[in-house]
Amino acid sequence: MIPSPKLRRSLSASYDLPAGATVSGPPDLVAAVRTALPGLDLLPGDHGAVDLRLDPALGPEAYRLTVGSRGVEIVAGGRAGAFHAAQSLRQLLPDAAFRYGAASSWTVPGVRIEDEPRFGWRGLHLDVARHFFPKREVMRLVDLMAIHKLNRLHLHLADDQGWRVESRAYPLLHEVSSHRPRSAVHPHGRPEAFDEIPHGGYYTLADLAEIAAYARARAVTVVPEIDVPGHASAILAAYPSLGATGEPHDVLDRWGISPAILSPLPPTVEFLTTVFDELLGALGETPYVHIGGDEVVLDQWAASPEIDAYRESLGLATVNELQAWFLRRLADALAERGSRAVVWDEAFVSGGLRQDTVVMPWRGQGVGRRAAAAGHDVVATAVFPLYFDYAEAASPDEPLAIGETITVADVAAFDPAPAGWTPEERERVIGVQAQLWTERVADPRTLDYRMWPRACALADIAWGGRDDFAGRLEAHLGRLDALGVEYRPPAGPHPWQRRRPHLPGVVRLDEVMPRLEAMTLDPESTRPSM
């Protein structure tokens, strides 16, 4: 099973579970189980073949699953626990149970499972700003996350290369900022080349409401990200007056770090809080909102007399302190609306965050430990091994990637809260998340290839991590086949998965990581363009 349960013990008696069997128990738990098992066509009833009970003494995602001669019993701590129990039940069945209409009944082996996750945040990040993925693909990803008990979908909705959300208050965001005339296609460090194909798209507020509701029904929480104050070219293409210089901008058609930056003045804060209100109004209850804070080039702030005067009026000594003040002001606004701010680690290094701000240390476990020691909740997001835009082999057989190498085994061996940390620091690690940046992921088939089966390994370490992952993954691939997932085969890509060849050695993680970790000591440093 992936992820592997905390305790699993075989029992002697099995149970024949027919399609159309009844499921009984509290209505919200019944709804969760029926959603998790769409192919079984379970029907609510008073005395079910699947019997559900609520036990508040269990954690909200914890459950006990027992299968014996009299049926299936699920005891759950909450709706999410019942949903996860049903996913475990599904994995007890043959691979064909992951197809629709494959059988009218299934024999479930006798088993007792007691289970709960190690981490409350088990996330996947999808960059829809660099390349847009329509609603259907996002909802399909939610389904795959749910099968693997992953529960946080982080949507990177805004960057230099595109803005992906309808705004009724600022309509030029989706009318102007959501598309670009072409996209860069050259490997890092090579002469520029472009596809000359327009690219774009955005989610309406109704789309976001639907995605969020669909995710909630599957025990997944959407975490929207509006990355500020840097990565702002797309915003400024629509509203240049919000920039540090007021000069016109274009939606970028190339990758890397841009000097474009929002102004920290009050009109920008008003703009962003209005956007947050629109987002939160569409998404509904949203416990976390990511506000970025990464790779910010502060030169234009330092060169602006108006911004410099504003900094002095606030009693701040440097533009780094001004950035910290700006992000804290946004976090305060989110807190007033019931959401916690999440930031990348540069924002932590600059200092001055609200204490309840969650930090994502992408530049390595060292800065993550510092954030945890400072009392911040941390979600482990280190480039190695959690950036899935890197290739799985240094080979031209791989499709074009930013660099190499991150393997399934690398992900499976990662510990989000290392034993060498103090107990207090380990307690601050609330989860782990993989990132898929999409500069070189332009379509759903490549998304599948990059995400799976590395995300299977992520799910395993996030839930608890048990022995023999490689053996369990080999058995699990049949389920992915049944689901139609175009994952990367362990032996390497199929011929049709090669496409534009990767250029080995362009960006090597063993060379990049020491530089990134060293940069976390300097609040004024930003990642070199890749």
LINQUI-V549991 format. One line per field, one symbol per residue. phi: phi as a letter, one per 30 degrees, with the letter a starting at -180 (. if undefined). psi: psi as a letter, one per 40 degrees, with the letter a starting at -180 (. if undefined). burial: # if it has 9 or more other C-alpha atoms within 8 Angstrom, else .. Layout:
phi = ???
psi = ???
burial = ???
//
This chain:
phi = .bddddbbbdcdccbdcddidcbbkeeddeddddddbdddhdcdadbcdcccbcbdddddcdabbbbbdckccbcbdaedddddddddedddcdeddccdidacabccddabbbaaddbdcbcbcbdcddbdcdeddddddeeddddcidbbcccdcbaeclcbbdbddbdddddcddbbdabdbddeicedbbdhceblkacdddddddeddddedciccdcdbcdbddhcededdcbdddddciddbcddcbcjccdebddddeedddeddddedddddddiebdbbdciichccceddddcedddddedddicdbddddddddddddddddddcibcdbbddeddddiidedcddccdddkddddddddddjcdbcdbeeccccdddddadbddddebdaabbceddddddcdbdddddeddddddclbacccdcecbcadddeedddccedddeeddddlibdhdedddedddddddddidcdddedkddedcdhdddcdidbcddcddedddddddcdcdbdddb
psi = ihihidhhhiidhihhhiieiihiahddddddddddgdeefihiidhidhhhihgediideiihhhhadeahhhhieaddddddddddddeeiideeeihfdieiihhihihhhiiididhgihhhheddhhhidddddddddddddefiehhhhgehadeihfhhhddgdeddddeeiieiiieiiheiiiiiefhiiaiihiddddddddddddeffhhhhihhhieafedddeddgdeeideeiiiihieiiahiehiiieiddddddddddddddddddahgdhhhebeifhheddddehdddddddddefididdddddddddddddddddeeiiiiiiddddddieiidehhhhgdeidddddddddeeiihhhfhdhfeheeiieigiediihidaihhidddddehhdgideiidddddeheaihihgifdfgeiddddddddhedddddddddddhaifddddddddddddddefhgihideiiideedahiigiedhhdedddddddddeeheeiihih.
burial = ######.#..#.#######.######..##.#############...#########.###########..#######################.#####......############.#.###############.###..##.#######################...####.############......#...######.#.###.##################################....#.###.#.########...##..#####.###.##..#.###########.###.#..##.###...#..#################...############.##...#########.###.###..###################.#############.###........#...##.###########.###...####################...#..##..#.#####..####....#...##..####.####..##..##.##..#..#....
//
